Amino acid sequence: MPAKAGDPEAYYRDHILPHKLALYEEYVRTRSFCGDIYLILKTIMSVLFPKYSVIILIFFAMIDELHQSFIPSRTFLLSDVAIDSAGGIFAQVAIVFRKKTIRYYKES
């Protein structure tokens, strides 16, 4: 749209910049270290490893259980790895189904 505007710099300053600043403000209000790590891992998985995301998901479930084994009141259980992995796989299936459903309705 800036190309169609009479003054692209004014359009950027009046329309795009306020929206960007609102997004930055929301990020600052809701930021967390865990949220940032989640976004980074999600981006890496979806961009670099779409075919291997299930393997990566199971790997992270195993790492989570391994780190729990070092906590005195916690233990490493393969059943927890299976439950975490099943939940992640279910979420991935739901996401794929949702994307295909949205694409179907956009095309029709």
C-alpha angles and dihedrals in degrees: 000000000000089000090058093045119096093236112023093192092054091047090052092047095045102037115014101037096054090052092049091048091051090053091049091049091051090050092051091049094048103030124129134166092241091049091052092049089048092053092047093050092044091052093047092049096047097042105034105024112028092141094046099044093109091053091048090047092054090045091055091047089054092047090051091053091045092054089048090058089067092057110090098229096039133077140199109253125178088207088064090051089052093048093047091047093048091051091050093047091049090051091050092050090049091050093049091047091049092049092050092047092050091047090049093053093045091053095048 
